[in-house]
Amino acid sequence: MATREFHNPDLDPSQDPLWHRIEAFDLDLLDPAIPFSDRLVRENRWSPAYAARVVEEYKRFCYLSVRAGHPVVPPGPVDRAWLLHMSYSR
């Protein structure tokens, strides 16, 4: 999975409180009985290392979806994380 650099001179994510909140959020605490990353591994047959990378990219996507100012579409693996996250909603 390629990592893309963020090149918006008007917004530096490292200075954005929203980014810090998203980055610090532990998706595995949504359901301690079956952690989010474990479900990604099991349901997608991914390695734990790959699932961890997808979670990092998913957090970047969440940030981008709020700050982009236009609709964004997640790439395949991130979309799977998005759909799994939506299954945790009440």
OpenMM code with the backbone's topology and positions (N, CA, C; nanometers):
from openmm import Vec3, app, unit

residues = "MET ALA THR ARG GLU PHE HIS ASN PRO ASP LEU ASP PRO SER GLN ASP PRO LEU TRP HIS ARG ILE GLU ALA PHE ASP LEU ASP LEU LEU ASP PRO ALA ILE PRO PHE SER ASP ARG LEU VAL ARG GLU ASN ARG TRP SER PRO ALA TYR ALA ALA ARG VAL VAL GLU GLU TYR LYS ARG PHE CYS TYR LEU SER VAL ARG ALA GLY HIS PRO VAL VAL PRO PRO GLY PRO VAL ASP ARG ALA TRP LEU LEU HIS MET SER TYR SER ARG".split()
positions = [
    Vec3(0.0850, -0.1154, 0.0000),
    Vec3(0.0000, 0.0000, 0.0000),
    Vec3(0.0905, 0.1228, 0.0000),
    Vec3(0.0760, 0.2071, -0.0972),
    Vec3(0.1590, 0.3259, -0.1085),
    Vec3(0.1103, 0.4341, -0.0127),
    Vec3(0.2044, 0.5058, 0.0448),
    Vec3(0.1712, 0.6179, 0.1306),
    Vec3(0.1882, 0.7446, 0.0490),
    Vec3(0.0883, 0.8293, 0.0515),
    Vec3(0.0942, 0.9546, -0.0231),
    Vec3(0.1236, 1.0681, 0.0728),
    Vec3(0.2009, 1.1607, 0.0258),
    Vec3(0.2325, 1.2789, 0.1053),
    Vec3(0.1188, 1.3793, 0.0959),
    Vec3(0.0966, 1.4520, 0.2010),
    Vec3(-0.0061, 1.5557, 0.2054),
    Vec3(0.0616, 1.6866, 0.1664),
    Vec3(0.0186, 1.7479, 0.0564),
    Vec3(0.0828, 1.8695, 0.0067),
    Vec3(-0.0155, 1.9847, -0.0032),
    Vec3(-0.0731, 2.0264, 0.1048),
    Vec3(-0.1586, 2.1438, 0.1055),
    Vec3(-0.0897, 2.2479, 0.1921),
    Vec3(-0.0363, 2.3532, 0.1302),
    Vec3(0.0380, 2.4522, 0.2092),
    Vec3(-0.0489, 2.5258, 0.3100),
    Vec3(-0.1816, 2.5235, 0.2911),
    Vec3(-0.2714, 2.5940, 0.3823),
    Vec3(-0.3060, 2.5135, 0.5066),
    Vec3(-0.2776, 2.3842, 0.5059),
    Vec3(-0.3150, 2.2997, 0.6189),
    Vec3(-0.2043, 2.1998, 0.6483),
    Vec3(-0.1564, 2.2043, 0.7677),
    Vec3(-0.0532, 2.1118, 0.8119),
    Vec3(-0.1172, 2.0183, 0.9142),
    Vec3(-0.1417, 1.8916, 0.8767),
    Vec3(-0.2079, 1.8002, 0.9705),
    Vec3(-0.1382, 1.7899, 1.1059),
    Vec3(-0.0068, 1.8047, 1.1067),
    Vec3(0.0638, 1.7926, 1.2345),
    Vec3(0.0267, 1.9048, 1.3315),
    Vec3(-0.0350, 2.0115, 1.2801),
    Vec3(-0.0782, 2.1229, 1.3635),
    Vec3(-0.2297, 2.1257, 1.3848),
    Vec3(-0.2982, 2.0251, 1.3330),
    Vec3(-0.4446, 2.0222, 1.3380),
    Vec3(-0.4919, 1.9342, 1.4541),
    Vec3(-0.5669, 1.9898, 1.5501),
    Vec3(-0.6171, 1.9098, 1.6622),
    Vec3(-0.7027, 1.7906, 1.6168),
    Vec3(-0.7765, 1.8075, 1.5066),
    Vec3(-0.8571, 1.6953, 1.4570),
    Vec3(-0.7677, 1.5774, 1.4221),
    Vec3(-0.6576, 1.6021, 1.3530),
    Vec3(-0.5670, 1.4936, 1.3170),
    Vec3(-0.5152, 1.4239, 1.4426),
    Vec3(-0.4796, 1.5001, 1.5432),
    Vec3(-0.4279, 1.4403, 1.6665),
    Vec3(-0.5326, 1.3514, 1.7341),
    Vec3(-0.6587, 1.3934, 1.7299),
    Vec3(-0.7666, 1.3112, 1.7881),
    Vec3(-0.7853, 1.1819, 1.7092),
    Vec3(-0.7854, 1.1930, 1.5760),
    Vec3(-0.8019, 1.0734, 1.4928),
    Vec3(-0.6843, 0.9792, 1.5108),
    Vec3(-0.5654, 1.0335, 1.5073),
    Vec3(-0.4449, 0.9510, 1.5198),
    Vec3(-0.4404, 0.8778, 1.6540),
    Vec3(-0.4868, 0.9426, 1.7596),
    Vec3(-0.4822, 0.8834, 1.8934),
    Vec3(-0.5956, 0.7841, 1.9193),
    Vec3(-0.7010, 0.7891, 1.8374),
    Vec3(-0.8170, 0.7031, 1.8607),
    Vec3(-0.7807, 0.5573, 1.8380),
    Vec3(-0.8089, 0.4725, 1.9353),
    Vec3(-0.7762, 0.3296, 1.9270),
    Vec3(-0.9001, 0.2520, 1.8827),
    Vec3(-0.9040, 0.2153, 1.7564),
    Vec3(-1.0177, 0.1411, 1.7024),
    Vec3(-1.0359, 0.0059, 1.7705),
    Vec3(-0.9307, -0.0497, 1.8255),
    Vec3(-0.9421, -0.1791, 1.8918),
    Vec3(-1.0254, -0.1729, 2.0191),
    Vec3(-1.0487, -0.0542, 2.0714),
    Vec3(-1.1292, -0.0409, 2.1929),
    Vec3(-1.2790, -0.0346, 2.1645),
    Vec3(-1.3177, -0.0353, 2.0356),
    Vec3(-1.4603, -0.0334, 2.0013),
    Vec3(-1.5313, -0.1565, 2.0561),
    Vec3(-1.4640, -0.2696, 2.0506),
    Vec3(-1.5181, -0.3954, 2.1036),
    Vec3(-1.4004, -0.4765, 2.1559),
    Vec3(-1.3673, -0.4589, 2.2841),
    Vec3(-1.2507, -0.5290, 2.3385),
    Vec3(-1.2574, -0.6810, 2.3245),
    Vec3(-1.3781, -0.7372, 2.3144),
    Vec3(-1.3896, -0.8836, 2.2998),
    Vec3(-1.3323, -0.9297, 2.1664),
    Vec3(-1.3543, -0.8531, 2.0617),
    Vec3(-1.3001, -0.8833, 1.9295),
    Vec3(-1.2431, -0.7531, 1.8740),
    Vec3(-1.1159, -0.7251, 1.8990),
    Vec3(-1.0574, -0.5989, 1.8539),
    Vec3(-1.0725, -0.5775, 1.7024),
    Vec3(-1.0874, -0.4518, 1.6657),
    Vec3(-1.1068, -0.4114, 1.5270),
    Vec3(-0.9995, -0.4702, 1.4360),
    Vec3(-0.8739, -0.4563, 1.4754),
    Vec3(-0.7650, -0.5063, 1.3901),
    Vec3(-0.7707, -0.6584, 1.3767),
    Vec3(-0.8114, -0.7274, 1.4818),
    Vec3(-0.8258, -0.8735, 1.4733),
    Vec3(-0.9373, -0.9122, 1.3759),
    Vec3(-1.0450, -0.8348, 1.3762),
    Vec3(-1.1529, -0.8625, 1.2800),
    Vec3(-1.1069, -0.8366, 1.1374),
    Vec3(-1.0279, -0.7312, 1.1159),
    Vec3(-0.9732, -0.7069, 0.9820),
    Vec3(-0.8883, -0.8251, 0.9366),
    Vec3(-0.8057, -0.8766, 1.0256),
    Vec3(-0.7208, -0.9924, 0.9938),
    Vec3(-0.8074, -1.1122, 0.9585),
    Vec3(-0.9016, -1.1423, 1.0449),
    Vec3(-0.9837, -1.2621, 1.0269),
    Vec3(-1.0740, -1.2526, 0.9040),
    Vec3(-1.1442, -1.1417, 0.8883),
    Vec3(-1.2429, -1.1308, 0.7816),
    Vec3(-1.1819, -1.1097, 0.6432),
    Vec3(-1.0580, -1.0611, 0.6376),
    Vec3(-0.9952, -1.0334, 0.5087),
    Vec3(-0.8752, -1.1231, 0.4794),
    Vec3(-0.8430, -1.2091, 0.5771),
    Vec3(-0.7277, -1.2981, 0.5634),
    Vec3(-0.5981, -1.2205, 0.5407),
    Vec3(-0.5852, -1.1112, 0.6169),
    Vec3(-0.4656, -1.0281, 0.6105),
    Vec3(-0.3719, -1.0661, 0.7241),
    Vec3(-0.2457, -1.0333, 0.7084),
    Vec3(-0.1516, -1.0486, 0.8190),
    Vec3(-0.1779, -0.9369, 0.9198),
    Vec3(-0.1406, -0.9567, 1.0454),
    Vec3(-0.1577, -0.8499, 1.1442),
    Vec3(-0.0822, -0.7221, 1.1042),
    Vec3(0.0345, -0.7369, 1.0448),
    Vec3(0.1129, -0.6198, 1.0033),
    Vec3(0.0394, -0.5421, 0.8937),
    Vec3(-0.0187, -0.6138, 0.7978),
    Vec3(-0.0917, -0.5473, 0.6906),
    Vec3(-0.2166, -0.4789, 0.7458),
    Vec3(-0.2875, -0.5446, 0.8348),
    Vec3(-0.4061, -0.4846, 0.8953),
    Vec3(-0.3689, -0.3560, 0.9697),
    Vec3(-0.2559, -0.3554, 1.0382),
    Vec3(-0.2112, -0.2352, 1.1093),
    Vec3(-0.1848, -0.1213, 1.0116),
    Vec3(-0.1266, -0.1521, 0.8961),
    Vec3(-0.1023, -0.0499, 0.7938),
    Vec3(-0.2343, 0.0034, 0.7386),
    Vec3(-0.3304, -0.0865, 0.7191),
    Vec3(-0.4621, -0.0435, 0.6692),
    Vec3(-0.5291, 0.0486, 0.7710),
    Vec3(-0.5182, 0.0170, 0.8986),
    Vec3(-0.5768, 0.1028, 1.0021),
    Vec3(-0.5129, 0.2418, 0.9970),
    Vec3(-0.3813, 0.2491, 0.9792),
    Vec3(-0.3142, 0.3793, 0.9669),
    Vec3(-0.3674, 0.4564, 0.8462),
    Vec3(-0.3805, 0.3883, 0.7320),
    Vec3(-0.4317, 0.4532, 0.6115),
    Vec3(-0.5787, 0.4923, 0.6284),
    Vec3(-0.6545, 0.4107, 0.7001),
    Vec3(-0.7948, 0.4421, 0.7255),
    Vec3(-0.8068, 0.5707, 0.8062),
    Vec3(-0.7220, 0.5888, 0.9052),
    Vec3(-0.7237, 0.7115, 0.9842),
    Vec3(-0.6899, 0.8313, 0.8964),
    Vec3(-0.5931, 0.8156, 0.8065),
    Vec3(-0.5604, 0.9248, 0.7137),
    Vec3(-0.6801, 0.9564, 0.6243),
    Vec3(-0.7483, 0.8507, 0.5791),
    Vec3(-0.8659, 0.8708, 0.4951),
    Vec3(-0.9750, 0.9455, 0.5728),
    Vec3(-0.9979, 0.9092, 0.6971),
    Vec3(-1.0992, 0.9776, 0.7780),
    Vec3(-1.0674, 1.1263, 0.7882),
    Vec3(-0.9408, 1.1566, 0.8109),
    Vec3(-0.8995, 1.2967, 0.8183),
    Vec3(-0.9234, 1.3663, 0.6849),
    Vec3(-0.8807, 1.3031, 0.5776),
    Vec3(-0.8974, 1.3609, 0.4446),
    Vec3(-1.0446, 1.3830, 0.4115),
    Vec3(-1.1292, 1.2890, 0.4501),
    Vec3(-1.2713, 1.3011, 0.4170),
    Vec3(-1.3347, 1.4222, 0.4834),
    Vec3(-1.2813, 1.4642, 0.5977),
    Vec3(-1.3328, 1.5827, 0.6660),
    Vec3(-1.2703, 1.7104, 0.6090),
    Vec3(-1.1426, 1.7069, 0.5811),
    Vec3(-1.0695, 1.8290, 0.5447),
    Vec3(-1.0587, 1.8560, 0.3946),
    Vec3(-1.0895, 1.7604, 0.3088),
    Vec3(-1.0676, 1.7772, 0.1648),
    Vec3(-1.1557, 1.8845, 0.1022),
    Vec3(-1.2773, 1.9002, 0.1528),
    Vec3(-1.3677, 1.9977, 0.0955),
    Vec3(-1.4429, 1.9465, -0.0263),
    Vec3(-1.4290, 1.8188, -0.0534),
    Vec3(-1.4993, 1.7537, -0.1641),
    Vec3(-1.5092, 1.6055, -0.1313),
    Vec3(-1.5995, 1.5343, -0.1977),
    Vec3(-1.6114, 1.3909, -0.1700),
    Vec3(-1.4818, 1.3161, -0.2036),
    Vec3(-1.4497, 1.2184, -0.1228),
    Vec3(-1.3332, 1.1333, -0.1463),
    Vec3(-1.3781, 0.9874, -0.1399),
    Vec3(-1.3065, 0.9021, -0.2109),
    Vec3(-1.3403, 0.7600, -0.2166),
    Vec3(-1.2205, 0.6810, -0.1648),
    Vec3(-1.2421, 0.5918, -0.0689),
    Vec3(-1.1300, 0.5154, -0.0145),
    Vec3(-1.0847, 0.4063, -0.1105),
    Vec3(-0.9545, 0.3768, -0.1133),
    Vec3(-0.9073, 0.2629, -0.1918),
    Vec3(-0.9563, 0.1323, -0.1284),
    Vec3(-0.9515, 0.0232, -0.2021),
    Vec3(-1.0072, -0.1059, -0.1613),
    Vec3(-0.9846, -0.1479, -0.0175),
    Vec3(-0.8595, -0.1630, 0.0279),
    Vec3(-0.8386, -0.2067, 0.1666),
    Vec3(-0.8941, -0.1082, 0.2689),
    Vec3(-0.8813, 0.0204, 0.2417),
    Vec3(-0.9340, 0.1214, 0.3342),
    Vec3(-1.0864, 0.1158, 0.3350),
    Vec3(-1.1448, 0.0873, 0.2200),
    Vec3(-1.2902, 0.0724, 0.2126),
    Vec3(-1.3369, -0.0433, 0.3003),
    Vec3(-1.2606, -0.1501, 0.3041),
    Vec3(-1.2975, -0.2636, 0.3913),
    Vec3(-1.2936, -0.2225, 0.5381),
    Vec3(-1.1939, -0.1422, 0.5752),
    Vec3(-1.1870, -0.0921, 0.7130),
    Vec3(-1.3056, 0.0002, 0.7407),
    Vec3(-1.3387, 0.0841, 0.6443),
    Vec3(-1.4534, 0.1765, 0.6569),
    Vec3(-1.5820, 0.0972, 0.6803),
    Vec3(-1.6049, -0.0036, 0.5983),
    Vec3(-1.7265, -0.0838, 0.6114),
    Vec3(-1.7311, -0.1572, 0.7452),
    Vec3(-1.6189, -0.2084, 0.7889),
    Vec3(-1.6144, -0.2752, 0.9197),
    Vec3(-1.6434, -0.1732, 1.0300),
    Vec3(-1.5851, -0.0557, 1.0205),
    Vec3(-1.6085, 0.0474, 1.1216),
    Vec3(-1.7574, 0.0831, 1.1269),
    Vec3(-1.8209, 0.0910, 1.0117),
    Vec3(-1.9650, 0.1224, 1.0080),
    Vec3(-2.0473, 0.0133, 1.0776),
    Vec3(-1.9991, -0.1085, 1.0778),
    Vec3(-2.0724, -0.2167, 1.1452),
    Vec3(-2.0683, -0.2017, 1.2973),
    Vec3(-1.9814, -0.1166, 1.3483),
    Vec3(-1.9741, -0.0917, 1.4923),
    Vec3(-2.0706, 0.0168, 1.5369),
    Vec3(-2.1381, 0.0806, 1.4424),
    Vec3(-2.2297, 0.1879, 1.4805),
    Vec3(-2.3548, 0.1305, 1.5461),
    Vec3(-2.4196, 0.2119, 1.6250),
    Vec3(-2.5390, 0.1665, 1.6954),
    Vec3(-2.6628, 0.1999, 1.6178),
] * unit.nanometer
topology = app.Topology()
chain = topology.addChain("A")
for resn in residues:
    res = topology.addResidue(resn, chain)
    for name in ("N", "CA", "C"):
        topology.addAtom(name, app.Element.getBySymbol(name[0]), res)
